[in-house]
């Protein structure tokens, strides 16, 4: 019977990265702005939903250069872009995002930062300001992070590594894995692919073992398996 490689049935999916944000990260004037923009065929591609809004993160550059967006919305766009997101989905049912200001709901709009929410700009005295913004209904004041006050690097969230299931993964440039008490470095260079075991949390300590395999030997094995598979396949 011919051997079947399970990877022959794998194929890539077309994916995009969407950041799910609470609408609580938008001031009330910004929500009014987005509703109005969505209904006017805006060139920023804002879409309004019953639960919130949808917008592309790539608009951050144009919006910042031309002053097209309220400062709190612009800050959310910059945050999303810095973290590798393609789009933002503002959802009233989403949990608050650590690292972004959260606005308190008030009788006249959400104009004040929530002092109890954990966000990168907790030193708000240094990075936040009050901005006058003109809406169709008149001028409003928005408290927000000053554009450019935080660099893209400061906006990046360092995620806690997620546990991996016993499954098939790809690491084109190598990776680090934590397995039990071991920190496993899997790497690749022009000639070899290697795996090295180090004590977890002490990766600069002496290695407990390393294996190097020539990529040319692996390529030869792949060709050998292909020939054996072709030989086992019935001819038509």
Secondary structure, DSSP 8 states (H G I E B T S, - for coil): -----GGGG--------EEEEEGGGS-HHHHHHHHHHHTTT-TT--EE-SSEEEEEGGGHHHHHHHT-S-HHHHHHHHHHHHTT-SEEEEETTS---TTS--EE--TT---EE-TTS--TT--HHHHEEEEEEEETTEEEEEEEE-TTSS-HHHH----------SS----TT-EEEEETTEEEEEEE-SSEEEEEEEETT-TTS--SEEEEEEHHHHHHHHHHHHHHHHHHS---
